[in-house]
Amino acid sequence: MKKIELDIVALSHSVTQSHNYAVVLGERSGSRRLPIVIGSFEAQAIAVAMERMTPNRPLTHDLFKNTLETFHIDLKEVVINNLLDGIFYARLICLKDGELIEIDSRTSDALAMAVRFACPIFTYEFILDAAGVVLEESEEEGEPAEERAQPKGKSASLSSYSIDALNKMLEEMLAEENYERAAEIRDEIRRRGETS
């Protein structure tokens, strides 16, 4: 089967399931999007890596990356290879001493690893046919800031949020004890207060 390459284009609160997040994957050479509901821990793990933040102690996904690197195992790609009863399945495709090794993974964990290894993410046509959505040009331009892909620069990503959204994010980061991100959000709120 032909693999289709995807990019992470958005990370936002899930509209359908409270206390969960949605990661939206976009077809690299097409207009289809693949939304996947993930837990808050995995969403934070993806966001931390996308923002290039360095936690004081390694998160679980950082630990796993360090372990793979210690044993000279390289993550070559992530493949979202199945969709059964609304649940996505993924595989980590690793390389050790010239041998390809496939490791079963939850999709959210696989995406957190893909961001850390900067490796490609793939899926298959039947998965996009079953769960993908096509966004029209006008929908893409008009989507809310909270659902757009966040730029890699910290200040650029925060500047795209409204004050209300920033306050809500600040509460969430404090609840999750993510004090580093909370401080960045607080600084952005203060900066806007000084300029208004």
C-alpha positions in Angstrom: 0.0 0.0 0.0 1.1 3.5 -0.8 1.9 5.6 2.2 0.7 9.2 2.5 2.8 11.7 4.4 1.2 13.9 7.1 2.2 16.9 9.1 1.0 18.1 12.5 -1.0 21.2 11.6 -2.9 21.9 14.8 -3.2 20.9 18.5 -6.4 22.1 20.3 -9.0 21.2 22.8 -11.3 18.4 21.6 -14.7 19.8 20.7 -16.3 16.3 21.1 -14.7 15.1 24.3 -14.0 17.3 27.3 -10.7 17.0 29.1 -9.2 15.7 25.9 -7.3 17.3 23.0 -7.3 16.9 19.3 -4.2 16.7 17.1 -5.0 17.5 13.5 -2.7 15.9 10.9 -2.7 17.4 7.4 -1.9 15.6 4.2 1.4 17.0 3.0 0.4 17.1 -0.7 -3.4 17.5 -0.4 -6.2 19.2 1.5 -7.4 16.4 3.7 -7.1 16.6 7.5 -7.0 13.7 10.0 -8.3 14.7 13.5 -7.3 12.4 16.3 -8.5 12.8 19.9 -5.7 12.4 22.4 -5.2 12.8 26.2 -3.9 15.9 27.9 -0.6 14.3 28.9 0.2 13.3 25.3 -1.0 16.7 24.0 1.5 18.3 26.5 4.3 16.0 25.3 3.7 17.0 21.7 3.4 20.7 22.5 6.6 20.6 24.6 8.6 19.1 21.7 7.0 21.4 19.0 7.8 24.4 21.1 11.3 23.1 21.8 10.8 23.5 25.5 13.2 21.8 27.9 11.6 20.4 31.0 13.7 20.3 34.2 13.5 16.5 34.2 12.8 14.3 31.1 9.2 13.5 30.3 8.3 9.9 29.5 8.7 10.4 25.8 12.1 12.1 26.3 13.2 9.2 28.4 12.1 6.8 25.7 14.0 8.8 23.1 17.1 8.9 25.2 16.8 5.1 25.7 16.5 4.5 22.0 19.5 6.7 21.3 21.6 5.1 24.0 21.1 1.7 22.3 21.7 3.2 18.8 18.2 2.8 17.6 16.9 5.5 15.2 13.2 6.2 14.8 12.9 6.4 11.0 9.2 7.0 10.6 5.8 6.7 12.3 3.0 4.9 10.4 -0.7 5.3 11.4 -1.5 1.8 10.1 -5.1 1.0 11.1 -8.4 2.3 12.3 -10.7 -0.1 14.1 -13.9 0.9 15.9 -12.8 4.6 16.0 -9.4 3.8 17.5 -6.2 4.6 15.5 -3.3 2.3 15.6 0.3 3.2 14.9 3.8 1.7 14.5 7.2 3.1 15.2 9.5 2.1 12.4 13.0 1.9 13.9 16.5 1.1 12.5 19.1 -0.7 14.5 22.3 -2.1 12.9 20.7 -1.9 9.4 17.7 -3.9 10.5 14.2 -2.5 10.5 12.2 -3.0 13.7 8.4 -2.3 14.0 7.1 -1.4 17.5 3.3 -1.2 18.2 2.3 2.2 19.7 -0.6 4.3 20.7 -1.0 6.9 18.0 -0.6 9.8 20.5 2.7 8.4 21.8 3.9 7.7 18.3 3.2 11.4 17.3 5.0 12.6 20.5 8.0 10.5 19.4 7.9 11.7 15.8 8.1 15.3 16.9 11.2 14.5 19.1 13.0 12.6 16.3 11.8 15.0 13.6 10.8 11.9 11.5 8.0 11.7 8.9 4.5 10.6 9.8 2.6 8.4 7.3 -0.8 6.8 6.9 -2.8 5.0 4.3 -5.5 6.0 1.9 -8.2 3.8 3.6 -7.6 5.6 6.9 -8.0 9.0 5.3 -11.1 7.8 3.4 -12.6 6.6 6.7 -11.7 9.4 9.1 -10.3 12.3 7.0 -12.0 15.5 6.3 -11.5 17.9 3.4 -11.2 21.6 4.2 -12.1 24.1 1.6 -9.8 27.0 1.0 -12.1 29.5 2.8 -12.4 27.2 5.8 -8.6 27.0 6.2 -8.2 30.8 6.1 -11.1 31.3 8.5 -10.4 28.7 11.2 -9.9 30.1 14.7 -6.4 30.8 16.0 -6.7 28.1 18.6 -7.0 25.5 15.9 -4.3 26.6 13.6 -0.9 25.0 13.7 1.3 26.9 16.2 4.4 28.5 14.8 7.6 27.2 16.4 8.6 30.5 18.0 7.2 30.8 21.5 6.1 34.5 21.3 4.7 34.0 17.8 2.5 31.1 18.9 1.2 33.0 22.0 0.6 36.2 20.1 -2.0 34.5 17.9 -4.3 33.8 20.9 -7.0 36.1 22.4 -6.6 37.3 26.0 -9.5 35.0 27.0 -7.8 32.0 25.4 -4.5 32.9 27.1 -6.2 33.1 30.5 -7.8 29.7 29.9 -4.4 28.3 28.8 -2.7 29.8 31.9 -5.3 28.0 34.2 -4.6 24.7 32.4 -0.9 25.0 32.6 -1.0 25.8 36.3 -3.4 22.8 36.9 -0.9 20.6 35.0 2.0 22.1 37.0 3.6 23.2 33.7 5.1 26.3 35.3 7.5 27.1 32.5 4.7 27.4 29.9 2.5 29.2 32.5 5.2 31.8 32.9 5.5 32.4 29.2 1.7 32.8 29.0 1.7 35.2 32.0 4.4 37.3 30.3 2.4 37.5 27.1 -0.7 38.6 29.1 1.4 41.3 30.9 3.0 42.5 27.7 -0.5 43.1 26.1 -1.6 44.9 29.3 1.4 47.3 29.0 0.7 48.0 25.3 -3.1 48.6 25.6 
